[in-house]
């Protein structure tokens, strides 16, 4: 299966941590590339995160190999440079200047390997802000996304690392574009992806709304909806369900499903725009009519008529989602003890990339690696004898599995 994947035969050297850079590497690895994660001999600090960071390493480092090496030692740097000489892609997401100080900047590596594609994941593209330290929260706040997510006066971070993950995705897209260009030119190039610019793309529709209407977009909790029924309803037993009726045909089906002929005949509700104008009295009426129905009953009626609906689901409940289980969207995986803050191996399932090629999901070929798990094999490939490898490990330049 590995040989049939689109990027089989592509070698990626990855100097990344946290989410943005590892996301790029995960995408390339899932597509079949050999991704070699270079981390300190103490291991990527992301492995040790607790709380909301506990899932970072286990999620974004599957299908990769680990080389744990001290790049500040000339012997360690030599190993990395030997790998880069035969690589296709180099990926990094450290602060500006870090790679240059290590002798691993684009200028140096492109001299060593002119075919190398060098992808950098930063907070900002080059410009007035490039010196700033960025986080997903930082760019969400300054880029309008937090304003749009929270209620008036309460900017709120989106509930996932949206810019980090999308920033990594755009880094991968840039790599694919550069690979195509290399087919024509024979030369690599530098690719840059950035959190802030990614966030601006996420809110671009609201920017264009203002350009077209002259009206500033309201935060999502207080927005003027484009549809008459498009909201969360609290129903029997306190359960919540999102319901949407976004066309006149759907309105007729909705009224039929819940025995509301008088509303279907009401001229004040004849069109979607009429229903938008009537939301102040229509929604409270519908909330009262639906309040005593179980969410499952409402969902059955909506699904039977092709109406949009959604249960309000917590992330952990997705492990048992029947659609994901039936379609192979979750792959069994064992996270090694040093791949999370748990301190022990964890058997679980992990979501695969949300795409299929020729009807097939991209497989999990290997779990996230242990620290330095592939060091010996990689150095042997570079021509190092076992005695030399053991000497490097004894000197603290290289970490090998226990």
C-alpha positions in Angstrom: 0.0 0.0 0.0 2.8 2.4 0.9 4.3 2.1 -2.6 1.0 3.0 -4.2 0.5 6.2 -2.3 1.0 9.5 -4.3 4.1 10.7 -2.4 5.9 7.4 -2.1 9.6 7.9 -2.6 9.6 11.5 -1.3 11.9 12.2 1.7 11.0 15.0 4.1 13.3 16.2 6.9 11.1 17.8 9.6 12.3 20.2 12.3 8.9 21.0 13.8 7.0 21.0 17.1 3.6 21.8 18.5 0.8 21.8 15.7 1.5 23.9 12.6 4.6 22.3 11.3 3.7 18.7 12.4 0.3 19.1 10.6 2.2 19.7 7.4 4.4 16.7 7.9 1.4 14.5 8.8 -0.4 15.4 5.6 2.8 14.6 3.5 3.3 11.4 5.5 -0.3 10.3 5.1 0.1 10.8 1.4 3.1 8.4 1.4 6.2 10.5 2.0 8.9 9.3 4.3 8.9 12.0 7.0 11.9 12.0 9.3 11.2 14.0 12.4 14.4 15.4 13.8 14.1 16.2 17.5 16.4 16.9 20.5 17.9 14.0 22.4 15.5 14.8 25.2 12.6 14.5 22.8 10.2 17.0 21.3 8.8 19.1 24.2 5.3 18.6 22.7 5.5 15.0 23.8 5.3 16.2 27.4 2.4 18.6 27.2 -0.6 18.1 29.5 -4.1 19.5 29.4 -5.2 20.8 26.0 -1.8 19.9 24.6 -1.9 16.3 25.6 -3.2 15.2 22.2 -0.8 17.3 20.0 2.0 14.8 19.5 -0.1 11.7 19.2 -2.4 13.3 16.6 0.0 15.1 14.3 3.1 12.8 14.2 1.8 9.5 12.9 3.4 7.8 9.9 6.7 9.5 10.7 10.2 8.3 11.7 12.2 9.8 14.7 15.8 10.8 14.8 16.9 12.3 18.1 20.1 14.1 17.7 22.0 17.1 19.1 22.3 19.5 16.2 24.4 21.9 18.2 27.1 19.3 18.2 29.0 19.3 14.9 28.7 15.5 14.7 24.9 15.8 15.1 24.7 18.6 12.5 26.8 16.5 10.1 24.2 13.7 10.3 21.4 16.1 9.5 23.3 17.6 6.6 23.9 14.2 5.1 20.1 13.5 5.3 19.3 16.9 3.7 21.7 16.2 0.8 19.4 13.4 -0.3 16.1 14.9 0.7 13.3 16.4 -1.3 11.7 18.6 1.4 12.9 20.4 4.6 10.1 21.6 6.9 10.5 23.9 10.0 8.4 26.0 12.3 10.8 27.6 14.8 11.3 31.2 15.5 12.8 33.4 12.8 16.6 33.0 12.9 16.7 29.6 14.7 17.4 27.5 11.6 20.0 30.0 10.4 21.9 29.9 13.7 22.0 26.1 13.4 23.3 26.3 9.8 20.1 25.0 8.5 18.6 28.1 6.8 17.3 28.0 3.3 20.3 29.8 1.8 22.7 27.2 3.2 20.6 24.1 2.5 19.7 25.2 -1.1 23.4 25.4 -1.8 23.9 21.9 -0.5 20.9 20.5 -2.4 19.5 22.8 -5.2 16.5 20.5 -5.6 15.4 21.0 -2.0 12.0 22.4 -1.2 12.2 24.4 2.0 8.9 25.1 3.8 8.7 27.5 6.8 5.7 27.8 9.0 5.6 31.1 10.8 3.3 33.5 12.6 3.4 36.1 9.9 4.7 36.3 6.3 7.7 38.8 5.9 6.6 42.3 6.8 6.0 44.7 9.7 4.7 41.9 12.0 7.2 39.2 11.3 9.2 39.9 14.5 6.2 39.2 16.7 5.6 35.9 18.5 2.4 34.4 17.3 0.0 31.8 18.7 -3.3 30.6 17.3 -5.0 32.8 19.9 -2.9 35.8 19.0 -3.9 35.7 15.3 -7.5 34.9 16.1 -7.7 38.0 18.3 -5.9 40.3 15.8 -7.4 38.7 12.7 -11.1 39.1 13.5 -11.9 35.4 14.1 -12.3 35.7 17.9 -14.5 38.8 17.4 -16.7 36.8 15.0 -16.9 33.7 17.3 -17.8 35.2 20.6 -20.8 37.3 21.6 -20.7 41.1 21.6 -17.8 42.3 23.8 -16.5 38.8 24.5 -14.0 37.8 21.8 -13.7 34.0 22.0 -11.0 31.7 20.6 -12.4 29.0 18.2 -12.5 25.6 19.9 -9.7 24.0 17.9 -6.3 24.9 16.6 -7.8 26.1 13.4 -5.0 28.3 12.2 -2.2 25.9 13.2 -3.9 23.0 11.4 -4.8 25.0 8.3 -1.4 26.8 8.3 0.2 23.3 8.1 -2.2 22.3 5.4 -1.3 25.4 3.3 2.4 24.5 3.9 1.7 21.1 2.4 -0.2 22.6 -0.5 2.8 24.9 -1.1 5.1 21.8 -1.1 3.0 20.1 -3.6 3.0 23.2 -5.9 6.8 23.5 -5.5 7.2 19.8 -6.4 5.2 20.4 -9.6 7.4 23.4 -10.4 10.5 21.3 -9.8 9.4 18.9 -12.5 9.7 21.7 -15.0 12.7 23.6 -13.6 14.8 21.0 -11.8 15.2 23.3 -8.8 13.6 23.6 -5.4 12.3 26.8 -3.8 11.3 28.3 -0.5 7.7 27.9 0.6 6.2 30.1 3.4 3.0 29.6 5.3 1.8 31.8 8.2 -0.8 31.8 10.9 -2.0 35.5 10.5 -2.5 35.3 6.8 -4.3 32.0 7.2 -6.6 33.6 9.7 -7.3 36.5 7.3 -8.5 33.9 4.7 -10.8 32.4 7.3 -12.6 35.8 7.9 -12.4 36.9 4.3 -16.0 36.2 3.7 -16.9 38.8 6.4 -14.5 41.3 4.8 -16.3 40.8 1.5 -19.7 41.1 3.2 -18.7 44.6 4.4 -17.3 45.5 0.9 -20.6 44.5 -0.7 -23.1 45.7 1.8 -21.3 48.5 3.7 -22.5 46.8 6.9 -20.0 45.3 9.3 -20.5 41.6 10.0 -21.9 41.0 13.5 -20.4 38.3 15.7 -21.9 34.9 15.0 -24.0 34.8 18.2 -25.8 38.0 17.3 -25.6 37.9 13.5 -28.6 38.4 11.3 -29.2 35.0 9.9 -29.7 34.5 6.1 -32.3 31.9 6.9 -35.5 31.9 8.9 -34.8 28.8 10.9 -31.1 28.2 11.6 -30.5 27.7 15.3 -30.0 25.5 18.3 -33.2 24.3 20.0 -33.5 22.9 23.6 -36.0 20.1 23.6 -37.3 17.3 25.8 -35.0 16.3 28.7 -32.9 19.4 28.1 -31.2 17.9 25.0 -30.1 20.3 22.3 -30.2 19.9 18.6 -29.3 22.2 15.7 -32.1 22.7 13.1 -32.1 24.4 9.8 -34.8 25.2 7.2 -33.1 27.1 4.4 -35.5 27.1 1.5 -39.2 27.3 0.8 -39.4 23.7 -0.2 -37.8 22.8 3.1 -40.3 25.0 5.0 -43.2 23.0 3.5 -41.5 19.7 4.5 -40.9 21.0 8.0 -44.5 22.1 8.5 -45.7 18.8 7.2 -43.3 16.8 9.5 -44.5 18.6 12.6 -48.2 19.1 11.8 -48.0 22.9 11.3 -50.4 23.6 8.4 -51.4 26.9 9.8 -47.8 28.2 9.6 -47.4 26.9 6.1 -50.6 28.8 5.1 -49.5 32.0 6.9 -48.8 34.6 4.2 -46.4 36.3 6.6 -44.1 33.2 6.3 -44.4 32.6 2.6 -40.8 33.0 1.7 -37.4 32.6 3.4 -36.9 36.4 3.6 -40.4 36.7 5.1 -39.4 34.1 7.7 -36.1 36.0 8.5 -38.2 39.1 9.1 -40.5 37.1 11.4 -37.8 35.5 13.5 -38.6 37.6 16.6 -42.0 35.8 17.0 -41.5 32.7 14.8 -38.6 31.2 16.7 -40.1 31.5 20.2 -43.3 29.8 18.8 -41.3 27.0 17.3 -39.2 26.5 20.4 -42.5 26.1 22.4 -43.9 23.6 19.8 -40.8 21.5 19.8 -39.9 21.7 23.5 -41.6 18.4 24.5 -40.3 16.3 21.7 -37.2 14.1 22.2 -34.2 15.1 20.1 -34.1 11.6 18.5 -37.7 12.0 17.3 -36.9 15.4 15.7 -33.8 14.0 14.1 -35.7 11.1 12.6 -38.3 13.5 11.0 -35.7 15.8 9.7 -33.6 13.0 8.3 -36.6 11.3 6.6 -37.3 14.5 4.8 -33.8 15.5 3.9 -33.8 18.5 6.2 -30.5 19.7 7.8 -30.0 18.9 11.5 -27.2 18.0 13.9 -26.9 16.7 17.4 -24.7 18.8 19.7 -21.7 16.4 20.0 -18.7 16.5 22.3 -15.4 15.6 20.7 -14.9 12.4 22.7 -18.3 11.1 21.5 -16.9 10.9 17.9 -14.9 7.8 18.9 -18.3 6.0 18.7 -19.8 7.8 15.7 -21.5 5.2 13.5 -20.6 6.9 10.3 -16.9 7.2 11.1 -16.8 3.6 12.3 -18.6 2.3 9.2 -16.5 4.3 6.7 -13.1 3.6 8.2 -12.6 7.2 9.2 -11.0 6.1 12.5 -7.8 4.0 12.5 -6.7 1.9 15.5 -3.4 3.2 16.9 -1.1 2.6 19.9 0.5 5.8 21.2 3.9 5.0 22.7 4.5 6.0 26.3 6.8 8.9 25.3 4.3 10.3 22.8 2.0 11.9 25.3 1.9 13.3 28.8 0.2 10.1 29.9 3.5 8.4 30.6 2.2 5.0 29.3 1.2 3.5 26.0 -2.4 4.3 25.0 -4.5 2.2 22.7 -7.1 4.4 20.9 -8.4 5.4 17.4 -7.3 8.4 15.4 -9.1 10.3 12.7 -7.6 9.9 9.2 -7.3 12.7 6.7 -10.8 13.8 5.4 -10.3 12.6 1.9 -10.4 9.5 -0.2 -8.2 8.7 -3.3 -9.8 6.3 -5.8 -12.3 5.4 -3.1 -9.7 4.5 -0.5 -8.9 6.4 2.7 -5.2 7.1 3.3 -4.0 4.5 5.8 -2.2 4.7 9.1 1.0 3.0 8.3 2.8 3.6 11.6 2.0 5.1 15.0 3.7 8.2 16.3 7.4 7.2 16.8 9.2 6.8 20.1 12.1 9.2 20.7 14.9 8.3 18.4 13.1 5.1 17.3 14.6 5.1 13.8 18.0 6.6 14.5 20.1 3.4 14.1 18.4 2.4 10.8 18.8 6.0 9.4 22.5 6.2 10.3 23.2 2.8 8.8 21.6 4.0 5.6 24.0 7.0 5.7 27.0 4.6 6.0 27.6 4.7 9.7 28.9 1.5 11.3 27.2 0.3 14.5 30.3 1.0 16.5 30.2 4.6 15.3 26.5 4.9 16.1 27.0 3.5 19.6 29.9 6.0 20.1 27.6 8.9 19.1 24.9 7.6 21.5 27.5 7.3 24.3 28.6 10.8 23.7 25.1 12.1 24.0 25.0 13.3 20.4 22.4 10.7 19.4 19.6 9.0 21.4 18.6 5.4 20.6 15.7 3.5 22.0 16.4 1.6 25.2 
